Each structure stands twice: as C-alpha cells, then as structure tokens.
Amino acid sequence: MKKSMSIVLLMLLTLGASAQKKAKQDGVMTKQNGQYVVNTTTLCQAKGFKDITPLKVTFNKEVIVKVEALPNKETPSFFDRITKELLPKYELLKISEQDKVDAVSGATMSSRAVKANVKAACDYYKANKAKK
C-alpha cells in the first residue's frame, strides 16, 4: 500500500513539474497572483526607431492592469516619454478599447511599435487564457 501511494505521489509531482517546465518554456504567458502576464519578446517583432520594443502586459479578466517596458534599444530620451506618457494610458483599460490609445508625438515609431505589442499581447491573452 505504501509503495503504491509513493508511486502515485511521485507521478503527481512529475506531472506538476512537467507542466511548470512547459509553462516556463512557453515564456509568453504566465499566471501570477490570479492575473495573466504576457511577455511580447518573442510574440511581436514590431520595430520602433531602432529595434523591437518588447513589453510585459498584465491582465485581470478583460482589463489591462499594467504595461511595462522590457529592455530595448530605443533612444532613451524618446522611450522615457513612451514610458511616462503612453504606457499609463493602458492601465485599467478594457481590452476592447486598447486600440483607442493615441501615440506620443515626437516618438511616433516607438509608439506604433508599443501599440502593436499591446495588441499582440491582448490577442494572445484572449486566445490562450483558458488554456493556462
């Protein structure tokens, strides 16, 4: 009896570790504290002025909770404007309204790339939230 219980326990632990490993390998969406976090590093290749502008977008139900910039190669002075002026506009916005956010003047290319990343994150979240 003890041996069969040990085998079952070992199987459950292995399955749990396997599921965690798969989620880490995916690297796109994770669940943290009841919210979903989408990392657009490999999801969206939209380029700003210099290169891609990956983001980390946090969702709670159908609402964007937060958008954070990940390391990128954009011009720091311009991207600081994006971080301060554009990213906060997404906070507490319904996913269905994300396309209504305006670009930051003077940082148009970076703004377009950020908007494309947010859209990609929203699309990915909607398509995959039930699977996680």
DSSP file (Angstrom, degrees, kcal/mol; ACC not computed):
  #  RESIDUE AA STRUCTURE BP1 BP2  ACC     N-H-->O    O-->H-N    N-H-->O    O-->H-N    TCO  KAPPA ALPHA  PHI   PSI    X-CA   Y-CA   Z-CA
    1    1 A M     >        0   0    0      0, 0.0     4,-2.1     0, 0.0     5,-0.2   0.000 360.0 360.0 360.0 -46.7    0.0    0.0    0.0
    2    2 A K  H  >  +     0   0    0      1,-0.2     4,-2.3     2,-0.2     5,-0.2   0.889 360.0  53.2 -62.4 -39.0    2.8    2.4    1.0
    3    3 A K  H  > S+     0   0    0      1,-0.2     4,-2.1     2,-0.2    -1,-0.2   0.913 109.7  46.7 -64.3 -42.8    4.7    1.6   -2.2
    4    4 A S  H  > S+     0   0    0      2,-0.2     4,-2.3     1,-0.2    -1,-0.2   0.870 112.0  51.1 -68.3 -36.2    1.6    2.3   -4.5
    5    5 A M  H  X S+     0   0    0     -4,-2.1     4,-2.6     2,-0.2    -1,-0.2   0.900 109.9  50.6 -65.2 -39.9    1.0    5.6   -2.6
    6    6 A S  H  X S+     0   0    0     -4,-2.3     4,-2.5     2,-0.2    -2,-0.2   0.897 110.0  49.8 -64.5 -40.8    4.6    6.6   -3.1
    7    7 A I  H  X S+     0   0    0     -4,-2.1     4,-2.3     2,-0.2    -2,-0.2   0.923 111.7  47.8 -64.8 -44.1    4.4    5.8   -6.8
    8    8 A V  H  X S+     0   0    0     -4,-2.3     4,-2.4     2,-0.2    -2,-0.2   0.923 112.7  49.2 -62.3 -45.0    1.2    7.9   -7.2
    9    9 A L  H  X S+     0   0    0     -4,-2.6     4,-2.4     1,-0.2    -2,-0.2   0.912 111.0  49.8 -61.2 -43.6    2.8   10.8   -5.3
   10   10 A L  H  X S+     0   0    0     -4,-2.5     4,-2.3     1,-0.2    -1,-0.2   0.897 110.2  50.8 -62.3 -41.1    5.9   10.6   -7.5
   11   11 A M  H  X S+     0   0    0     -4,-2.3     4,-2.5     2,-0.2    -2,-0.2   0.917 110.4  49.0 -63.2 -43.8    3.7   10.6  -10.6
   12   12 A L  H  X S+     0   0    0     -4,-2.4     4,-2.4     1,-0.2    -2,-0.2   0.908 111.7  48.7 -63.5 -42.5    1.8   13.7   -9.5
   13   13 A L  H  X S+     0   0    0     -4,-2.4     4,-2.4     2,-0.2    -1,-0.2   0.901 111.7  49.8 -64.1 -40.3    5.0   15.5   -8.6
   14   14 A T  H  X S+     0   0    0     -4,-2.3     4,-2.4     2,-0.2    -2,-0.2   0.913 111.4  48.4 -64.8 -43.6    6.5   14.6  -12.0
   15   15 A L  H  X S+     0   0    0     -4,-2.5     4,-2.4     2,-0.2    -2,-0.2   0.914 112.0  49.5 -63.5 -42.5    3.3   15.8  -13.8
   16   16 A G  H  X S+     0   0    0     -4,-2.4     4,-2.1     2,-0.2    -2,-0.2   0.914 112.3  47.0 -62.8 -43.7    3.3   19.1  -11.9
   17   17 A A  H  X S+     0   0    0     -4,-2.4     4,-2.6     2,-0.2    -1,-0.2   0.882 111.1  52.9 -65.2 -38.6    7.0   19.7  -12.6
   18   18 A S  H  X S+     0   0    0     -4,-2.4     4,-2.3     2,-0.2    -2,-0.2   0.910 109.4  48.2 -63.7 -42.7    6.4   18.9  -16.3
   19   19 A A  H  X S+     0   0    0     -4,-2.4     4,-2.2     2,-0.2    -2,-0.2   0.900 112.5  48.9 -64.8 -40.8    3.5   21.4  -16.5
   20   20 A Q  H  X S+     0   0    0     -4,-2.1     4,-2.2     2,-0.2    -2,-0.2   0.913 110.8  50.6 -64.5 -41.9    5.6   24.1  -14.8
   21   21 A K  H  X S+     0   0    0     -4,-2.6     4,-2.4     1,-0.2    -2,-0.2   0.907 109.8  50.2 -62.5 -42.0    8.5   23.4  -17.2
   22   22 A K  H  X S+     0   0    0     -4,-2.3     4,-2.2     2,-0.2    -1,-0.2   0.916 109.6  50.7 -63.2 -43.2    6.2   23.7  -20.2
   23   23 A A  H  X S+     0   0    0     -4,-2.2     4,-1.7     1,-0.2    -1,-0.2   0.893 112.3  47.4 -61.6 -39.5    4.9   27.0  -18.9
   24   24 A K  H  < S+     0   0    0     -4,-2.2    -1,-0.2     1,-0.2    -2,-0.2   0.870 110.4  52.0 -69.9 -36.2    8.4   28.3  -18.5
   25   25 A Q  H  < S+     0   0    0     -4,-2.4    -2,-0.2     1,-0.2    -1,-0.2   0.872 104.9  56.3 -66.8 -36.4    9.4   27.0  -21.9
   26   26 A D  H  < S+     0   0    0     -4,-2.2    -2,-0.2    -5,-0.2    -1,-0.2   0.949  78.9 179.5 -59.3 -49.7    6.5   28.9  -23.5
   27   27 A G     <  +     0   0    0     -4,-1.7    14,-0.2     2,-0.2    15,-0.1   0.449  53.8  89.3  65.6   0.5    7.7   32.1  -21.9
   28   28 A V  S    S+     0   0    0      1,-0.3    11,-3.3    -5,-0.2     2,-0.4   0.901  90.8  19.8 -94.6 -50.4    4.9   34.1  -23.4
   29   29 A M  E     +A   38   0A   0      9,-0.2    -1,-0.3    -6,-0.2     2,-0.3  -0.978  61.7 170.2-129.8 133.5    2.1   34.0  -20.8
   30   30 A T  E     -A   37   0A   0      7,-2.3     7,-2.9    -2,-0.4     2,-0.5  -0.880  29.5-125.4-129.4 164.3    2.3   33.1  -17.1
   31   31 A K  E     +A   36   0A   0     -2,-0.3     2,-0.4     5,-0.2     5,-0.2  -0.964  30.6 174.0-114.9 124.5   -0.2   33.4  -14.3
   32   32 A Q  E >   -A   35   0A   0      3,-3.2     3,-2.1    -2,-0.5    -2,-0.0  -0.987  67.1 -17.2-134.5 123.3    0.8   35.3  -11.2
   33   33 A N  T 3  S-     0   0    0     -2,-0.4    -1,-0.1     1,-0.3     3,-0.1   0.856 127.4 -51.8  52.8  40.0   -1.4   36.2   -8.3
   34   34 A G  T 3  S+     0   0    0      1,-0.3     2,-0.3    26,-0.0    -1,-0.3   0.465 120.8 103.1  79.6   0.9   -4.6   35.4  -10.3
   35   35 A Q  E <   -A   32   0A   0     -3,-2.1    -3,-3.2    25,-0.1     2,-0.4  -0.840  68.8-125.2-114.8 154.2   -3.5   37.7  -13.1
   36   36 A Y  E     -AB  31  59A   0     23,-2.0    23,-3.4    -2,-0.3     2,-0.5  -0.813  19.3-161.5 -98.9 137.6   -2.1   36.8  -16.5
   37   37 A V  E     -AB  30  58A   0     -7,-2.9    -7,-2.3    -2,-0.4     2,-0.5  -0.979   2.3-162.8-121.5 123.4    1.2   38.3  -17.7
   38   38 A V  E     -AB  29  57A   0     19,-3.1    19,-2.9    -2,-0.5     2,-0.6  -0.923   4.1-158.0-109.5 126.3    2.1   38.3  -21.3
   39   39 A N  E     - B   0  56A   0    -11,-3.3     3,-0.4    -2,-0.5     4,-0.2  -0.911   1.2-165.2-101.9 120.9    5.7   38.9  -22.4
   40   40 A T     >  +     0   0    0     15,-2.7     4,-2.2    -2,-0.6    16,-0.1   0.334  57.1 109.1 -91.6   8.7    5.9   40.1  -26.0
   41   41 A T  T  4 S+     0   0    0     14,-0.3    -1,-0.2     1,-0.2   -13,-0.1   0.897  98.6  17.1 -52.8 -46.5    9.6   39.5  -26.5
   42   42 A T  T  4 S+     0   0    0     -3,-0.4    -1,-0.2   -15,-0.1    -2,-0.1   0.509 121.8  66.2-102.1  -6.4    9.1   36.5  -28.9
   43   43 A L  T  4 S+     0   0    0     -4,-0.2     2,-0.4     1,-0.2    -2,-0.2   0.851 105.4  29.9 -84.3 -37.6    5.4   37.3  -29.6
   44   44 A C     <  -     0   0    0     -4,-2.2    -1,-0.2     2,-0.1     9,-0.1  -0.987  49.7-172.7-132.8 130.9    5.7   40.6  -31.5
   45   45 A Q        +     0   0    0     -2,-0.4     2,-0.2    -3,-0.1    -1,-0.1   0.064  34.4 146.6-108.0  22.7    8.6   41.8  -33.7
   46   46 A A        -     0   0    0     67,-0.2     7,-1.1     7,-0.1     2,-0.4  -0.422  40.2-140.7 -63.0 130.1    7.2   45.3  -34.3
   47   47 A K  B     -E   52   0B   0      5,-0.2     5,-0.3    -2,-0.2    66,-0.1  -0.752  15.0-164.2-100.8 140.3   10.1   47.7  -34.5
   48   48 A G        -     0   0    0      3,-3.2    62,-0.1    -2,-0.4    -1,-0.1   0.274  62.7 -52.3 -86.9-139.8   10.4   51.2  -33.1
   49   49 A F  S    S+     0   0    0      1,-0.1     3,-0.1    26,-0.1    -2,-0.1   0.892 136.1   8.8 -69.9 -40.1   13.1   53.6  -34.2
   50   50 A K  S    S-     0   0    0      1,-0.3     2,-0.2     2,-0.1    -1,-0.1   0.783 127.2 -30.2-111.2 -38.1   16.0   51.2  -33.7
   51   51 A D  S    S-     0   0    0      1,-0.1    -3,-3.2    -5,-0.1    -1,-0.3  -0.869  86.4 -36.7-163.8-170.4   14.7   47.7  -32.9
   52   52 A I  B     -E   47   0B   0     -5,-0.3    21,-0.6    -2,-0.2    -5,-0.2  -0.275  43.9-147.3 -65.9 155.3   11.8   45.7  -31.3
   53   53 A T        -     0   0    0     -7,-1.1    64,-0.1    19,-0.1    19,-0.1  -0.669  18.9-164.5-125.7  74.3   10.1   47.2  -28.2
   54   54 A P        -     0   0    0      0, 0.0    16,-2.3     0, 0.0     2,-0.3  -0.215   7.1-168.5 -66.0 151.6    9.1   44.2  -26.0
   55   55 A L  E     - C   0  69A   0     14,-0.2   -15,-2.7    62,-0.1     2,-0.5  -0.872  24.7-134.5-133.0 164.0    6.6   44.7  -23.2
   56   56 A K  E     -BC  39  68A   0     12,-2.7    12,-2.8    -2,-0.3     2,-0.5  -0.988  28.2-169.3-118.9 116.9    5.2   42.9  -20.2
   57   57 A V  E     -BC  38  67A   0    -19,-2.9   -19,-3.1    -2,-0.5     2,-0.4  -0.933   6.2-155.4-115.1 125.4    1.4   43.3  -20.2
   58   58 A T  E     -BC  37  66A   0      8,-2.9     7,-3.0    -2,-0.5     8,-1.2  -0.845  11.7-168.6-104.0 134.1   -0.6   42.2  -17.1
   59   59 A F  E     -BC  36  64A   0    -23,-3.4   -23,-2.0    -2,-0.4     2,-0.4  -0.913  17.1-171.3-122.2 146.4   -4.3   41.3  -17.5
   60   60 A N  E >  S- C   0  63A   0      3,-2.3     3,-1.4    -2,-0.3     2,-0.3  -0.922  73.5 -48.1-133.9 110.1   -7.1   40.7  -15.0
   61   61 A K  T 3  S-     0   0    0     -2,-0.4   -25,-0.1     1,-0.2     0, 0.0  -0.511 124.0 -22.0  59.5-122.4  -10.2   39.3  -16.7
   62   62 A E  T 3  S+     0   0    0     -2,-0.3    33,-2.6    -3,-0.1     2,-0.4   0.016 119.3  96.4-105.0  27.7  -10.8   41.5  -19.7
   63   63 A V  E <  S-CD  60  94A   0     -3,-1.4    -3,-2.3    31,-0.2     2,-0.7  -0.943  72.2-129.1-122.4 138.1   -8.8   44.5  -18.4
   64   64 A I  E     -CD  59  93A   0     29,-3.1    28,-2.5    -2,-0.4    29,-0.8  -0.760  25.8-178.0 -80.7 118.1   -5.2   45.6  -18.9
   65   65 A V  E     -     0   0A   0     -7,-3.0     2,-0.3    -2,-0.7    -1,-0.2   0.888  61.1 -10.4 -85.0 -42.9   -3.8   46.1  -15.4
   66   66 A K  E     -C   58   0A   0     -8,-1.2    -8,-2.9    25,-0.1     2,-0.4  -0.992  49.0-153.0-159.0 147.3   -0.4   47.3  -16.3
   67   67 A V  E     -C   57   0A   0     -2,-0.3     2,-0.4   -10,-0.2   -10,-0.2  -0.994  19.8-174.5-125.7 124.2    2.0   47.7  -19.3
   68   68 A E  E     -C   56   0A   0    -12,-2.8   -12,-2.7    -2,-0.4     2,-0.3  -0.952  22.8-124.6-121.4 138.2    5.8   47.6  -18.5
   69   69 A A  E     -C   55   0A   0     -2,-0.4   -14,-0.2   -14,-0.2     3,-0.1  -0.596  22.4-152.3 -77.3 138.3    8.6   48.2  -20.9
   70   70 A L        -     0   0    0    -16,-2.3   -14,-0.0    -2,-0.3    -1,-0.0  -0.634  45.5 -61.9-100.2 166.1   11.3   45.5  -21.2
   71   71 A P  S    S+     0   0    0      0, 0.0     2,-0.3     0, 0.0    -1,-0.2  -0.190  70.2 159.6 -51.6 136.2   14.9   46.2  -22.2
   72   72 A N        -     0   0    0      2,-0.1   -19,-0.1   -19,-0.1   -20,-0.0  -0.886  49.0-116.1-149.6 177.3   15.1   47.6  -25.7
   73   73 A K        +     0   0    0    -21,-0.6   -20,-0.1    -2,-0.3   -21,-0.0   0.172  65.3 128.9-108.6  16.2   17.4   49.6  -27.9
   74   74 A E  S    S-     0   0    0    -22,-0.2    -2,-0.1     1,-0.1   -22,-0.0  -0.268  77.0 -82.6 -68.5 159.3   15.3   52.7  -28.4
   75   75 A T    >>  -     0   0    0      1,-0.2     4,-2.9     2,-0.1     3,-0.7  -0.498  42.0-137.2 -63.1 119.5   16.7   56.1  -27.8
   76   76 A P  H 3> S+     0   0    0      0, 0.0     4,-2.3     0, 0.0     5,-0.2   0.847  98.6  53.0 -53.2 -42.3   16.4   56.5  -24.0
   77   77 A S  H 3> S+     0   0    0      1,-0.2     4,-0.8     2,-0.2    -2,-0.1   0.889 115.5  40.7 -64.4 -37.2   15.1   60.1  -24.1
   78   78 A F  H <> S+     0   0    0     -3,-0.7     4,-1.4     2,-0.2     3,-0.4   0.906 115.1  50.3 -74.9 -42.0   12.3   59.3  -26.5
   79   79 A F  H  X S+     0   0    0     -4,-2.9     4,-2.6     1,-0.2    -2,-0.2   0.800 101.4  62.9 -70.9 -25.6   11.4   56.0  -24.8
   80   80 A D  H  X S+     0   0    0     -4,-2.3     4,-2.2    -5,-0.3    -1,-0.2   0.886 102.2  51.8 -60.8 -36.9   11.2   57.7  -21.5
   81   81 A R  H  X>S+     0   0    0     -4,-0.8     4,-3.2    -3,-0.4     5,-0.7   0.898 108.6  50.4 -65.0 -39.9    8.4   59.7  -22.9
   82   82 A I  I  X>S+     0   0    0     -4,-1.4     5,-2.3     3,-0.2     4,-1.6   0.942 111.5  48.5 -60.3 -47.7    6.7   56.4  -24.0
   83   83 A T  I  <5S+     0   0    0     -4,-2.6    -2,-0.2     1,-0.2    -1,-0.2   0.875 121.2  34.9 -62.2 -39.6    7.1   55.0  -20.5
   84   84 A K  I  <5S+     0   0    0     -4,-2.2    -2,-0.2    -5,-0.2    -1,-0.2   0.833 131.3  25.8 -86.0 -34.6    5.7   58.1  -18.8
   85   85 A E  I  <5S+     0   0    0     -4,-3.2     4,-0.2    -5,-0.2    -3,-0.2   0.809 127.2  31.1-103.4 -35.1    3.1   59.2  -21.3
   86   86 A L  I >X<S+     0   0    0     -4,-1.6     3,-1.2    -5,-0.7     4,-0.5   0.919 110.5  54.8 -94.6 -50.4    1.9   56.2  -23.3
   87   87 A L  H >><S+     0   0    0     -5,-2.3     3,-1.5     1,-0.3     4,-0.5   0.872 103.8  55.9 -57.5 -41.5    2.1   53.1  -21.1
   88   88 A P  H >4 S+     0   0    0      0, 0.0     3,-0.9     0, 0.0    -1,-0.3   0.771  94.0  70.2 -63.4 -22.7    0.0   54.6  -18.2
   89   89 A K  H <4 S+     0   0    0     -3,-1.2    -2,-0.2     1,-0.2    -3,-0.1   0.751  95.6  54.7 -64.6 -22.2   -2.9   55.2  -20.7
   90   90 A Y  H X< S+     0   0    0     -3,-1.5     3,-1.9    -4,-0.5   -26,-0.2   0.705  79.9 114.1 -83.2 -20.2   -3.4   51.4  -20.9
   91   91 A E  T << S-     0   0    0     -3,-0.9   -26,-0.2    -4,-0.5   -25,-0.1  -0.307  91.3  -0.9 -62.0 129.5   -3.8   50.9  -17.2
   92   92 A L  T 3  S+     0   0    0    -28,-2.5     2,-0.4     1,-0.2    -1,-0.3   0.713  98.1 140.4  63.2  26.2   -7.3   49.7  -16.3
   93   93 A L  E <   -D   64   0A   0     -3,-1.9   -29,-3.1   -29,-0.8    -1,-0.2  -0.801  57.6-113.1 -96.6 137.6   -8.4   49.9  -19.9
   94   94 A K  E >   -D   63   0A   0     -2,-0.4     3,-2.0   -31,-0.2     4,-0.4  -0.402  24.4-121.0 -65.2 145.4  -10.7   47.2  -21.3
   95   95 A I  G >  S+     0   0    0    -33,-2.6     3,-1.5     1,-0.3     4,-0.3   0.878 113.1  60.6 -54.9 -39.1   -9.0   45.0  -23.9
   96   96 A S  G 3  S+     0   0    0    -34,-0.3    -1,-0.3     1,-0.3     3,-0.2   0.639 106.0  48.1 -66.0 -13.4  -11.7   46.0  -26.4
   97   97 A E  G X  S+     0   0    0     -3,-2.0     3,-2.0     1,-0.1    -1,-0.3   0.375  78.0 102.4-106.6   2.5  -10.6   49.7  -26.0
   98   98 A Q  G X  S+     0   0    0     -3,-1.5     3,-1.1    -4,-0.4    -1,-0.1   0.767  74.3  61.3 -62.0 -26.3   -6.8   49.2  -26.4
   99   99 A D  G 3  S+     0   0    0     -4,-0.3    -1,-0.3     1,-0.2    -2,-0.1   0.546  90.0  71.4 -78.1  -4.8   -6.8   50.5  -30.0
  100  100 A K  G <  S+     0   0    0     -3,-2.0     2,-0.3     2,-0.1    -1,-0.2   0.471  70.1 110.5 -88.6  -2.3   -8.1   53.9  -28.9
  101  101 A V    <   -     0   0    0     -3,-1.1     2,-0.2    -4,-0.2   -15,-0.0  -0.589  65.1-133.7 -77.6 131.1   -4.8   54.9  -27.2
  102  102 A D        -     0   0    0     -2,-0.3   -13,-0.1     1,-0.1    -2,-0.1  -0.490  18.3-109.2 -85.0 153.6   -3.0   57.7  -29.1
  103  103 A A        -     0   0    0     -2,-0.2     2,-0.6     1,-0.1     5,-0.1  -0.267  33.1-104.0 -72.9 164.3    0.7   57.8  -29.9
  104  104 A V    >   -     0   0    0      3,-0.4     3,-1.8     4,-0.1     7,-0.2  -0.830  37.9-120.7 -90.8 123.2    3.2   60.1  -28.2
  105  105 A S  T 3  S+     0   0    0     -2,-0.6    -1,-0.0     1,-0.3    -3,-0.0  -0.409  98.1  26.0 -65.9 137.4    4.1   62.9  -30.6
  106  106 A G  T 3  S+     0   0    0     -2,-0.1    -1,-0.3     0, 0.0     3,-0.1   0.236 118.8  61.6  91.7 -13.0    7.8   63.1  -31.3
  107  107 A A    <>  +     0   0    0     -3,-1.8     4,-2.5     1,-0.1    -3,-0.4  -0.276  62.7 141.7-134.5  46.9    8.1   59.3  -30.6
  108  108 A T  H  >  +     0   0    0      1,-0.2     4,-2.6     2,-0.2     5,-0.2   0.891  68.5  48.1 -62.2 -46.2    5.9   58.1  -33.4
  109  109 A M  H  > S+     0   0    0      1,-0.2     4,-2.0     2,-0.2    -1,-0.2   0.923 115.1  45.3 -65.3 -43.3    7.8   55.0  -34.5
  110  110 A S  H  > S+     0   0    0      2,-0.2     4,-2.5     1,-0.2    -1,-0.2   0.901 112.2  53.3 -64.9 -40.1    8.3   53.8  -30.9
  111  111 A S  H  X S+     0   0    0     -4,-2.5     4,-2.8    -7,-0.2    -2,-0.2   0.920 108.2  49.5 -60.7 -44.9    4.6   54.5  -30.1
  112  112 A R  H  X S+     0   0    0     -4,-2.6     4,-2.2     1,-0.2    -1,-0.2   0.905 111.5  49.1 -61.1 -41.5    3.5   52.4  -33.1
  113  113 A A  H  X S+     0   0    0     -4,-2.0     4,-2.1     2,-0.2    -2,-0.2   0.910 111.7  48.8 -65.5 -41.7    5.7   49.5  -32.0
  114  114 A V  H  X S+     0   0    0     -4,-2.5     4,-2.6     2,-0.2    -2,-0.2   0.928 110.9  50.4 -63.3 -44.8    4.4   49.7  -28.4
  115  115 A K  H  X S+     0   0    0     -4,-2.8     4,-2.4     1,-0.2    -1,-0.2   0.895 110.0  50.5 -61.3 -39.6    0.8   49.8  -29.7
  116  116 A A  H  X S+     0   0    0     -4,-2.2     4,-2.4     2,-0.2    -1,-0.2   0.882 110.5  50.2 -65.2 -37.9    1.5   46.7  -31.9
  117  117 A N  H  X S+     0   0    0     -4,-2.1     4,-2.5     2,-0.2    -2,-0.2   0.902 110.3  48.9 -66.8 -41.7    3.0   44.9  -28.9
  118  118 A V  H  X S+     0   0    0     -4,-2.6     4,-2.6     2,-0.2    -2,-0.2   0.924 112.2  49.0 -63.9 -43.1    0.0   45.7  -26.7
  119  119 A K  H  X S+     0   0    0     -4,-2.4     4,-2.7     2,-0.2    -2,-0.2   0.927 111.4  49.2 -61.7 -44.2   -2.4   44.5  -29.4
  120  120 A A  H  X S+     0   0    0     -4,-2.4     4,-2.4     1,-0.2    -1,-0.2   0.901 111.7  49.4 -61.5 -41.1   -0.3   41.3  -29.8
  121  121 A A  H  X S+     0   0    0     -4,-2.5     4,-2.7     2,-0.2    -2,-0.2   0.914 111.8  48.3 -64.4 -43.1   -0.4   40.7  -26.1
  122  122 A C  H  X S+     0   0    0     -4,-2.6     4,-2.6     2,-0.2    -2,-0.2   0.927 112.7  48.0 -62.9 -45.4   -4.2   41.3  -26.0
  123  123 A D  H  X S+     0   0    0     -4,-2.7     4,-2.0     2,-0.2    -2,-0.2   0.913 113.5  47.5 -61.7 -43.5   -4.8   38.9  -28.9
  124  124 A Y  H  X S+     0   0    0     -4,-2.4     4,-1.8    -5,-0.2    -2,-0.2   0.923 112.0  50.0 -64.7 -44.6   -2.5   36.2  -27.3
  125  125 A Y  H  X S+     0   0    0     -4,-2.7     4,-2.2     1,-0.2     3,-0.3   0.940 111.2  48.3 -58.8 -49.3   -4.3   36.6  -23.9
  126  126 A K  H  < S+     0   0    0     -4,-2.6     4,-0.3     1,-0.2    -1,-0.2   0.877 115.8  44.6 -60.6 -38.4   -7.7   36.3  -25.4
  127  127 A A  H  < S+     0   0    0     -4,-2.0    -1,-0.2    -5,-0.2    -2,-0.2   0.742 127.0  26.3 -78.2 -23.4   -6.7   33.2  -27.4
  128  128 A N  H >X S+     0   0    0     -4,-1.8     3,-1.2    -3,-0.3     4,-0.7   0.467  85.3  99.0-124.0  -2.7   -4.9   31.4  -24.6
  129  129 A K  G >< S+     0   0    0     -4,-2.2     3,-0.7     1,-0.3    -3,-0.1   0.857  87.0  50.9 -60.4 -36.4   -6.2   32.5  -21.2
  130  130 A A  G 34 S+     0   0    0     -4,-0.3    -1,-0.3     1,-0.2    -2,-0.1   0.697 103.8  60.5 -74.2 -17.5   -8.4   29.4  -20.8
  131  131 A K  G <4        0   0    0     -3,-1.2    -1,-0.2     1,-0.2    -2,-0.2   0.646 360.0 360.0 -85.3 -15.6   -5.5   27.1  -21.6
  132  132 A K    <<        0   0    0     -3,-0.7    -1,-0.2    -4,-0.7    -2,-0.1   0.449 360.0 360.0 -92.2 360.0   -3.3   28.2  -18.7
